Amino acid sequence: MLENSCVRNEFIGVVAPSTRNVRIERNGLHANAAAGVDVNASTAVAVSQNLSTQDDLFTIVFGPSSGLDISRNVALRSTDPTVASIVLGDTTDSSVSQNVIADGASYGIGFAGPGVGGGVSNNLTVRQNVVTHMGLSGIRATPGSLQASLIERNVSSFNGQDGIRIEDDPNSGNRIQFNLLRRNAEHDCHDDTHGTGTGGTANIWSRNLGSTANRPELCSARDGH
């Protein structure tokens, strides 16, 4: 376990690749040049109740990784212009929940597919996160990065691109439901996939509250919660 530490101005604040059964909790991370926490290729790791300020990005997880719990962290003012503050690739059976992510340069929570050096993630739960005032989208899945996962009860607002952005195939079999998406610059709800799901996408969108969408069936301005 690593807890109650302060790590500032390093290349990576906490480096824990290829680890198992580790807890990274209640640490302060500031202005680390590449990432606050690196848990690539890890199993059963908890990253919880940390404060990240002005790190390049907060947490990077590239796989194969499984059984991760990234929860109740606060990540403010991440500086990377293209990579999400919390980014996962090739990750399974894991949870990203109850984090607050704000005022960063690019994306809040991101899923990285093969085109950006990651891999397909499966069976993830992304729940009850608050993502606001990011330079690009609040929650984003790059092409071929996310399948059979649940995105629910998140608040994603006042972001510079979309509230939730699911990019092109084969991002499929995901459920996006009960999210509150407001005042995002392009769309509150955005899905570029193709299939037999909601609005001709490959995913199921249900009872999301938002005013704008690239396909009108994805969200509603009426409160369906």
ChimeraX commands (.cxc) that place a marker at each C-alpha (Angstrom):
marker #1 position 0.00,0.00,0.00 radius 0.5
marker #1 position 1.09,3.54,-0.74 radius 0.5
marker #1 position -0.83,6.14,1.24 radius 0.5
marker #1 position -0.60,9.63,2.69 radius 0.5
marker #1 position 2.36,10.62,0.53 radius 0.5
marker #1 position 3.00,13.79,-1.45 radius 0.5
marker #1 position 4.67,13.38,-4.83 radius 0.5
marker #1 position 5.51,16.50,-6.82 radius 0.5
marker #1 position 7.40,17.39,-9.99 radius 0.5
marker #1 position 8.45,13.84,-10.90 radius 0.5
marker #1 position 8.17,12.22,-14.32 radius 0.5
marker #1 position 5.52,9.81,-12.96 radius 0.5
marker #1 position 4.27,10.28,-9.42 radius 0.5
marker #1 position 3.48,6.64,-8.57 radius 0.5
marker #1 position 4.83,3.87,-10.80 radius 0.5
marker #1 position 3.18,0.52,-10.16 radius 0.5
marker #1 position 3.14,-1.47,-13.42 radius 0.5
marker #1 position 2.68,-5.25,-13.43 radius 0.5
marker #1 position 1.45,-5.25,-9.84 radius 0.5
marker #1 position -1.22,-7.21,-7.99 radius 0.5
marker #1 position -3.28,-6.51,-4.87 radius 0.5
marker #1 position -1.96,-2.99,-4.28 radius 0.5
marker #1 position -3.78,0.03,-2.85 radius 0.5
marker #1 position -2.78,3.59,-3.76 radius 0.5
marker #1 position -4.80,5.80,-1.44 radius 0.5
marker #1 position -5.01,9.31,-0.02 radius 0.5
marker #1 position -1.93,10.67,-1.76 radius 0.5
marker #1 position -1.28,14.16,-3.06 radius 0.5
marker #1 position 0.08,14.34,-6.62 radius 0.5
marker #1 position 1.13,17.59,-8.23 radius 0.5
marker #1 position 2.73,18.66,-11.52 radius 0.5
marker #1 position 4.11,15.25,-12.48 radius 0.5
marker #1 position 5.30,15.44,-16.06 radius 0.5
marker #1 position 3.85,12.24,-17.57 radius 0.5
marker #1 position 1.24,10.95,-15.09 radius 0.5
marker #1 position 0.24,10.98,-11.47 radius 0.5
marker #1 position -0.28,7.20,-11.30 radius 0.5
marker #1 position 0.82,4.46,-13.72 radius 0.5
marker #1 position -0.74,1.04,-13.10 radius 0.5
marker #1 position -0.24,-0.60,-16.50 radius 0.5
marker #1 position -0.62,-4.39,-16.79 radius 0.5
marker #1 position -1.93,-4.75,-13.23 radius 0.5
marker #1 position -4.54,-6.81,-11.41 radius 0.5
marker #1 position -6.69,-6.03,-8.36 radius 0.5
marker #1 position -5.29,-2.53,-7.81 radius 0.5
marker #1 position -7.24,0.21,-6.04 radius 0.5
marker #1 position -6.52,3.88,-6.79 radius 0.5
marker #1 position -8.70,5.72,-4.32 radius 0.5
marker #1 position -9.14,9.07,-2.54 radius 0.5
marker #1 position -6.13,10.72,-4.14 radius 0.5
marker #1 position -5.82,14.40,-5.07 radius 0.5
marker #1 position -4.17,15.17,-8.40 radius 0.5
marker #1 position -3.45,18.77,-9.38 radius 0.5
marker #1 position -1.77,19.87,-12.59 radius 0.5
marker #1 position -0.42,16.42,-13.43 radius 0.5
marker #1 position -0.05,15.75,-17.16 radius 0.5
marker #1 position -2.81,13.19,-16.57 radius 0.5
marker #1 position -4.02,11.57,-13.37 radius 0.5
marker #1 position -4.08,7.80,-13.99 radius 0.5
marker #1 position -2.98,5.71,-16.98 radius 0.5
marker #1 position -3.94,2.05,-17.27 radius 0.5
marker #1 position -2.88,0.15,-20.37 radius 0.5
marker #1 position -3.32,-3.58,-20.25 radius 0.5
marker #1 position -3.76,-6.23,-19.98 radius 0.5
marker #1 position -5.26,-5.13,-16.66 radius 0.5
marker #1 position -8.25,-6.36,-14.66 radius 0.5
marker #1 position -10.03,-5.99,-11.36 radius 0.5
marker #1 position -9.16,-2.31,-10.91 radius 0.5
marker #1 position -11.04,0.14,-8.70 radius 0.5
marker #1 position -10.42,3.81,-9.54 radius 0.5
marker #1 position -12.72,5.67,-7.20 radius 0.5
marker #1 position -13.34,8.80,-5.12 radius 0.5
marker #1 position -10.37,10.68,-6.51 radius 0.5
marker #1 position -10.21,14.38,-7.34 radius 0.5
marker #1 position -8.26,15.31,-10.47 radius 0.5
marker #1 position -7.93,19.01,-11.26 radius 0.5
marker #1 position -6.30,20.93,-14.13 radius 0.5
marker #1 position -4.63,18.02,-15.95 radius 0.5
marker #1 position -2.37,19.46,-18.63 radius 0.5
marker #1 position -2.11,16.88,-21.44 radius 0.5
marker #1 position -3.75,18.39,-24.54 radius 0.5
marker #1 position -4.85,15.06,-26.10 radius 0.5
marker #1 position -5.00,12.32,-23.42 radius 0.5
marker #1 position -7.73,11.94,-20.80 radius 0.5
marker #1 position -7.11,12.61,-17.14 radius 0.5
marker #1 position -8.09,8.98,-16.44 radius 0.5
marker #1 position -7.29,6.76,-19.44 radius 0.5
marker #1 position -7.76,3.01,-19.78 radius 0.5
marker #1 position -6.92,0.57,-22.56 radius 0.5
marker #1 position -7.12,-3.24,-22.72 radius 0.5
marker #1 position -8.76,-3.34,-19.27 radius 0.5
marker #1 position -11.49,-5.73,-18.09 radius 0.5
marker #1 position -13.79,-6.22,-15.11 radius 0.5
marker #1 position -12.94,-2.85,-13.56 radius 0.5
marker #1 position -14.69,0.20,-12.13 radius 0.5
marker #1 position -14.22,3.96,-12.47 radius 0.5
marker #1 position -16.58,5.56,-9.99 radius 0.5
marker #1 position -17.31,8.64,-7.91 radius 0.5
marker #1 position -14.36,10.64,-9.20 radius 0.5
marker #1 position -14.39,14.42,-9.67 radius 0.5
marker #1 position -12.46,15.60,-12.73 radius 0.5
marker #1 position -12.41,19.28,-13.63 radius 0.5
marker #1 position -10.70,22.09,-15.51 radius 0.5
marker #1 position -8.34,19.89,-17.55 radius 0.5
marker #1 position -6.90,20.52,-20.99 radius 0.5
marker #1 position -8.50,17.60,-22.86 radius 0.5
marker #1 position -10.77,14.67,-21.86 radius 0.5
marker #1 position -12.01,13.61,-18.44 radius 0.5
marker #1 position -12.33,9.81,-18.65 radius 0.5
marker #1 position -11.06,8.14,-21.81 radius 0.5
marker #1 position -10.82,4.68,-23.34 radius 0.5
marker #1 position -7.91,4.08,-25.70 radius 0.5
marker #1 position -8.22,1.69,-28.61 radius 0.5
marker #1 position -5.56,0.21,-30.87 radius 0.5
marker #1 position -5.32,3.36,-32.96 radius 0.5
marker #1 position -3.88,5.28,-30.02 radius 0.5
marker #1 position -1.73,2.55,-28.50 radius 0.5
marker #1 position -4.34,0.88,-26.31 radius 0.5
marker #1 position -6.73,-2.04,-26.77 radius 0.5
marker #1 position -10.36,-3.02,-26.37 radius 0.5
marker #1 position -11.71,-2.76,-22.81 radius 0.5
marker #1 position -14.61,-4.96,-21.70 radius 0.5
marker #1 position -17.01,-5.17,-18.79 radius 0.5
marker #1 position -16.17,-1.81,-17.25 radius 0.5
marker #1 position -18.47,0.17,-14.96 radius 0.5
marker #1 position -18.21,3.97,-15.18 radius 0.5
marker #1 position -20.58,5.31,-12.57 radius 0.5
marker #1 position -21.34,8.48,-10.62 radius 0.5
marker #1 position -18.39,10.51,-11.83 radius 0.5
marker #1 position -18.55,14.29,-12.15 radius 0.5
marker #1 position -16.63,15.68,-15.14 radius 0.5
marker #1 position -16.80,19.38,-15.86 radius 0.5
marker #1 position -15.05,22.21,-17.67 radius 0.5
marker #1 position -12.68,19.96,-19.62 radius 0.5
marker #1 position -11.14,21.27,-22.84 radius 0.5
marker #1 position -12.62,18.42,-24.92 radius 0.5
marker #1 position -15.17,15.71,-24.03 radius 0.5
marker #1 position -16.12,14.61,-20.54 radius 0.5
marker #1 position -16.18,10.86,-21.29 radius 0.5
marker #1 position -14.73,9.55,-24.54 radius 0.5
marker #1 position -14.24,6.16,-26.20 radius 0.5
marker #1 position -11.83,6.18,-29.15 radius 0.5
marker #1 position -12.57,3.82,-32.08 radius 0.5
marker #1 position -12.52,0.16,-31.06 radius 0.5
marker #1 position -11.88,0.81,-27.37 radius 0.5
marker #1 position -15.01,-0.13,-25.38 radius 0.5
marker #1 position -17.40,-3.07,-25.44 radius 0.5
marker #1 position -20.04,-4.57,-23.15 radius 0.5
marker #1 position -19.62,-1.84,-20.53 radius 0.5
marker #1 position -21.89,0.35,-18.42 radius 0.5
marker #1 position -21.76,4.16,-18.30 radius 0.5
marker #1 position -24.39,5.37,-15.85 radius 0.5
marker #1 position -25.38,8.18,-13.50 radius 0.5
marker #1 position -22.45,10.41,-14.41 radius 0.5
marker #1 position -22.59,14.19,-14.60 radius 0.5
marker #1 position -20.70,15.59,-17.58 radius 0.5
marker #1 position -21.19,19.31,-18.15 radius 0.5
marker #1 position -19.65,22.50,-19.51 radius 0.5
marker #1 position -17.04,20.61,-21.53 radius 0.5
marker #1 position -15.48,21.95,-24.72 radius 0.5
marker #1 position -16.66,19.13,-26.98 radius 0.5
marker #1 position -19.20,16.44,-25.97 radius 0.5
marker #1 position -20.62,15.22,-22.68 radius 0.5
marker #1 position -20.28,11.54,-23.64 radius 0.5
marker #1 position -18.58,10.76,-26.94 radius 0.5
marker #1 position -18.53,7.22,-28.36 radius 0.5
marker #1 position -16.44,7.18,-31.52 radius 0.5
marker #1 position -16.65,4.82,-34.47 radius 0.5
marker #1 position -17.02,1.03,-34.59 radius 0.5
marker #1 position -16.51,-1.47,-33.11 radius 0.5
marker #1 position -17.53,0.20,-29.84 radius 0.5
marker #1 position -20.57,-1.99,-29.22 radius 0.5
marker #1 position -22.80,-3.56,-26.62 radius 0.5
marker #1 position -22.43,-0.69,-24.17 radius 0.5
marker #1 position -25.25,0.67,-22.00 radius 0.5
marker #1 position -25.29,4.43,-21.48 radius 0.5
marker #1 position -28.05,5.35,-19.04 radius 0.5
marker #1 position -29.26,7.85,-16.44 radius 0.5
marker #1 position -26.49,10.35,-17.17 radius 0.5
marker #1 position -26.90,14.10,-16.66 radius 0.5
marker #1 position -25.30,15.91,-19.60 radius 0.5
marker #1 position -25.58,19.68,-19.81 radius 0.5
marker #1 position -24.10,22.69,-21.58 radius 0.5
marker #1 position -21.43,20.82,-23.55 radius 0.5
marker #1 position -20.17,22.83,-26.49 radius 0.5
marker #1 position -20.94,20.40,-29.35 radius 0.5
marker #1 position -23.22,17.59,-28.14 radius 0.5
marker #1 position -24.34,16.37,-24.77 radius 0.5
marker #1 position -24.74,12.87,-26.26 radius 0.5
marker #1 position -22.66,11.66,-29.22 radius 0.5
marker #1 position -22.37,8.18,-30.77 radius 0.5
marker #1 position -20.76,7.47,-34.16 radius 0.5
marker #1 position -21.26,3.67,-34.15 radius 0.5
marker #1 position -23.60,1.70,-36.40 radius 0.5
marker #1 position -25.86,-1.19,-35.46 radius 0.5
marker #1 position -29.24,-2.21,-34.14 radius 0.5
marker #1 position -29.10,-0.18,-30.92 radius 0.5
marker #1 position -30.54,3.22,-30.05 radius 0.5
marker #1 position -30.81,5.54,-33.04 radius 0.5
marker #1 position -29.00,3.08,-35.31 radius 0.5
marker #1 position -25.94,2.90,-33.06 radius 0.5
marker #1 position -24.31,-0.26,-31.72 radius 0.5
marker #1 position -25.16,0.71,-28.12 radius 0.5
marker #1 position -28.18,1.17,-25.86 radius 0.5
marker #1 position -28.81,4.74,-24.65 radius 0.5
marker #1 position -31.55,5.08,-22.06 radius 0.5
marker #1 position -32.97,7.94,-19.97 radius 0.5
marker #1 position -30.06,10.32,-20.39 radius 0.5
marker #1 position -30.83,13.95,-19.66 radius 0.5
marker #1 position -29.33,16.28,-22.25 radius 0.5
marker #1 position -30.36,18.85,-24.83 radius 0.5
marker #1 position -28.16,18.12,-27.85 radius 0.5
marker #1 position -27.14,14.94,-29.67 radius 0.5
marker #1 position -25.73,13.86,-33.01 radius 0.5
marker #1 position -28.68,11.40,-33.13 radius 0.5
marker #1 position -31.83,12.66,-31.43 radius 0.5
marker #1 position -32.75,9.38,-29.74 radius 0.5
marker #1 position -29.68,9.38,-27.49 radius 0.5
marker #1 position -30.88,11.83,-24.87 radius 0.5
marker #1 position -33.85,13.94,-23.91 radius 0.5
marker #1 position -34.24,17.43,-22.49 radius 0.5
marker #1 position -36.92,16.07,-20.17 radius 0.5
marker #1 position -35.93,14.57,-16.84 radius 0.5
marker #1 position -36.38,10.82,-17.18 radius 0.5
marker #1 position -34.50,9.92,-14.00 radius 0.5
marker link #1:1,2 radius 0.2
marker link #1:2,3 radius 0.2
marker link #1:3,4 radius 0.2
marker link #1:4,5 radius 0.2
marker link #1:5,6 radius 0.2
marker link #1:6,7 radius 0.2
marker link #1:7,8 radius 0.2
marker link #1:8,9 radius 0.2
marker link #1:9,10 radius 0.2
marker link #1:10,11 radius 0.2
marker link #1:11,12 radius 0.2
marker link #1:12,13 radius 0.2
marker link #1:13,14 radius 0.2
marker link #1:14,15 radius 0.2
marker link #1:15,16 radius 0.2
marker link #1:16,17 radius 0.2
marker link #1:17,18 radius 0.2
marker link #1:18,19 radius 0.2
marker link #1:19,20 radius 0.2
marker link #1:20,21 radius 0.2
marker link #1:21,22 radius 0.2
marker link #1:22,23 radius 0.2
marker link #1:23,24 radius 0.2
marker link #1:24,25 radius 0.2
marker link #1:25,26 radius 0.2
marker link #1:26,27 radius 0.2
marker link #1:27,28 radius 0.2
marker link #1:28,29 radius 0.2
marker link #1:29,30 radius 0.2
marker link #1:30,31 radius 0.2
marker link #1:31,32 radius 0.2
marker link #1:32,33 radius 0.2
marker link #1:33,34 radius 0.2
marker link #1:34,35 radius 0.2
marker link #1:35,36 radius 0.2
marker link #1:36,37 radius 0.2
marker link #1:37,38 radius 0.2
marker link #1:38,39 radius 0.2
marker link #1:39,40 radius 0.2
marker link #1:40,41 radius 0.2
marker link #1:41,42 radius 0.2
marker link #1:42,43 radius 0.2
marker link #1:43,44 radius 0.2
marker link #1:44,45 radius 0.2
marker link #1:45,46 radius 0.2
marker link #1:46,47 radius 0.2
marker link #1:47,48 radius 0.2
marker link #1:48,49 radius 0.2
marker link #1:49,50 radius 0.2
marker link #1:50,51 radius 0.2
marker link #1:51,52 radius 0.2
marker link #1:52,53 radius 0.2
marker link #1:53,54 radius 0.2
marker link #1:54,55 radius 0.2
marker link #1:55,56 radius 0.2
marker link #1:56,57 radius 0.2
marker link #1:57,58 radius 0.2
marker link #1:58,59 radius 0.2
marker link #1:59,60 radius 0.2
marker link #1:60,61 radius 0.2
marker link #1:61,62 radius 0.2
marker link #1:62,63 radius 0.2
marker link #1:63,64 radius 0.2
marker link #1:64,65 radius 0.2
marker link #1:65,66 radius 0.2
marker link #1:66,67 radius 0.2
marker link #1:67,68 radius 0.2
marker link #1:68,69 radius 0.2
marker link #1:69,70 radius 0.2
marker link #1:70,71 radius 0.2
marker link #1:71,72 radius 0.2
marker link #1:72,73 radius 0.2
marker link #1:73,74 radius 0.2
marker link #1:74,75 radius 0.2
marker link #1:75,76 radius 0.2
marker link #1:76,77 radius 0.2
marker link #1:77,78 radius 0.2
marker link #1:78,79 radius 0.2
marker link #1:79,80 radius 0.2
marker link #1:80,81 radius 0.2
marker link #1:81,82 radius 0.2
marker link #1:82,83 radius 0.2
marker link #1:83,84 radius 0.2
marker link #1:84,85 radius 0.2
marker link #1:85,86 radius 0.2
marker link #1:86,87 radius 0.2
marker link #1:87,88 radius 0.2
marker link #1:88,89 radius 0.2
marker link #1:89,90 radius 0.2
marker link #1:90,91 radius 0.2
marker link #1:91,92 radius 0.2
marker link #1:92,93 radius 0.2
marker link #1:93,94 radius 0.2
marker link #1:94,95 radius 0.2
marker link #1:95,96 radius 0.2
marker link #1:96,97 radius 0.2
marker link #1:97,98 radius 0.2
marker link #1:98,99 radius 0.2
marker link #1:99,100 radius 0.2
marker link #1:100,101 radius 0.2
marker link #1:101,102 radius 0.2
marker link #1:102,103 radius 0.2
marker link #1:103,104 radius 0.2
marker link #1:104,105 radius 0.2
marker link #1:105,106 radius 0.2
marker link #1:106,107 radius 0.2
marker link #1:107,108 radius 0.2
marker link #1:108,109 radius 0.2
marker link #1:109,110 radius 0.2
marker link #1:110,111 radius 0.2
marker link #1:111,112 radius 0.2
marker link #1:112,113 radius 0.2
marker link #1:113,114 radius 0.2
marker link #1:114,115 radius 0.2
marker link #1:115,116 radius 0.2
marker link #1:116,117 radius 0.2
marker link #1:117,118 radius 0.2
marker link #1:118,119 radius 0.2
marker link #1:119,120 radius 0.2
marker link #1:120,121 radius 0.2
marker link #1:121,122 radius 0.2
marker link #1:122,123 radius 0.2
marker link #1:123,124 radius 0.2
marker link #1:124,125 radius 0.2
marker link #1:125,126 radius 0.2
marker link #1:126,127 radius 0.2
marker link #1:127,128 radius 0.2
marker link #1:128,129 radius 0.2
marker link #1:129,130 radius 0.2
marker link #1:130,131 radius 0.2
marker link #1:131,132 radius 0.2
marker link #1:132,133 radius 0.2
marker link #1:133,134 radius 0.2
marker link #1:134,135 radius 0.2
marker link #1:135,136 radius 0.2
marker link #1:136,137 radius 0.2
marker link #1:137,138 radius 0.2
marker link #1:138,139 radius 0.2
marker link #1:139,140 radius 0.2
marker link #1:140,141 radius 0.2
marker link #1:141,142 radius 0.2
marker link #1:142,143 radius 0.2
marker link #1:143,144 radius 0.2
marker link #1:144,145 radius 0.2
marker link #1:145,146 radius 0.2
marker link #1:146,147 radius 0.2
marker link #1:147,148 radius 0.2
marker link #1:148,149 radius 0.2
marker link #1:149,150 radius 0.2
marker link #1:150,151 radius 0.2
marker link #1:151,152 radius 0.2
marker link #1:152,153 radius 0.2
marker link #1:153,154 radius 0.2
marker link #1:154,155 radius 0.2
marker link #1:155,156 radius 0.2
marker link #1:156,157 radius 0.2
marker link #1:157,158 radius 0.2
marker link #1:158,159 radius 0.2
marker link #1:159,160 radius 0.2
marker link #1:160,161 radius 0.2
marker link #1:161,162 radius 0.2
marker link #1:162,163 radius 0.2
marker link #1:163,164 radius 0.2
marker link #1:164,165 radius 0.2
marker link #1:165,166 radius 0.2
marker link #1:166,167 radius 0.2
marker link #1:167,168 radius 0.2
marker link #1:168,169 radius 0.2
marker link #1:169,170 radius 0.2
marker link #1:170,171 radius 0.2
marker link #1:171,172 radius 0.2
marker link #1:172,173 radius 0.2
marker link #1:173,174 radius 0.2
marker link #1:174,175 radius 0.2
marker link #1:175,176 radius 0.2
marker link #1:176,177 radius 0.2
marker link #1:177,178 radius 0.2
marker link #1:178,179 radius 0.2
marker link #1:179,180 radius 0.2
marker link #1:180,181 radius 0.2
marker link #1:181,182 radius 0.2
marker link #1:182,183 radius 0.2
marker link #1:183,184 radius 0.2
marker link #1:184,185 radius 0.2
marker link #1:185,186 radius 0.2
marker link #1:186,187 radius 0.2
marker link #1:187,188 radius 0.2
marker link #1:188,189 radius 0.2
marker link #1:189,190 radius 0.2
marker link #1:190,191 radius 0.2
marker link #1:191,192 radius 0.2
marker link #1:192,193 radius 0.2
marker link #1:193,194 radius 0.2
marker link #1:194,195 radius 0.2
marker link #1:195,196 radius 0.2
marker link #1:196,197 radius 0.2
marker link #1:197,198 radius 0.2
marker link #1:198,199 radius 0.2
marker link #1:199,200 radius 0.2
marker link #1:200,201 radius 0.2
marker link #1:201,202 radius 0.2
marker link #1:202,203 radius 0.2
marker link #1:203,204 radius 0.2
marker link #1:204,205 radius 0.2
marker link #1:205,206 radius 0.2
marker link #1:206,207 radius 0.2
marker link #1:207,208 radius 0.2
marker link #1:208,209 radius 0.2
marker link #1:209,210 radius 0.2
marker link #1:210,211 radius 0.2
marker link #1:211,212 radius 0.2
marker link #1:212,213 radius 0.2
marker link #1:213,214 radius 0.2
marker link #1:214,215 radius 0.2
marker link #1:215,216 radius 0.2
marker link #1:216,217 radius 0.2
marker link #1:217,218 radius 0.2
marker link #1:218,219 radius 0.2
marker link #1:219,220 radius 0.2
marker link #1:220,221 radius 0.2
marker link #1:221,222 radius 0.2
marker link #1:222,223 radius 0.2
marker link #1:223,224 radius 0.2
marker link #1:224,225 radius 0.2
view
